[in-house]
């Protein structure tokens, strides 16, 4: 099984984490399984536009401490 650190972090998500400290704190507070689900979901998209849209759509959920499918 892969660890959370082994998953690729999409550039669009890295940018948002750097710009929003509250998002970084909220993401780090999530369980490792939830973190992996988000990272896989973001990096699974092939186009940058799609990755950015997915990140923007999930920010409120992350800030509320919810997982991808919660």
TAWOSUL-V379277 format. One line per field, one symbol per residue. ss: DSSP state (H for helix, E for strand, C for the rest). phi: phi as a letter, one per 30 degrees, with the letter a starting at -180 (. if undefined). burial: # if it has 16 or more other ideal C-beta (glycine too) atoms within 10 Angstrom, else .. A space follows every 10 residues. Layout:
ss = ???
phi = ???
burial = ???
This chain:
ss = CCCHHHCCCC HHHHHHHHHC HHHHHHHHHC CHHHHHHHHH HHHHCCCHHH HHHHHHHHHH HHHCCCCCCC
phi = .ddeddddcd eddedddddb eddddddddd dedddddddd ddddddcddd dddddddced ddddicddcd
burial = ......#..# .##..##... ..#..##..# ...######. ###.#..... ##.##..##. ##.....#..
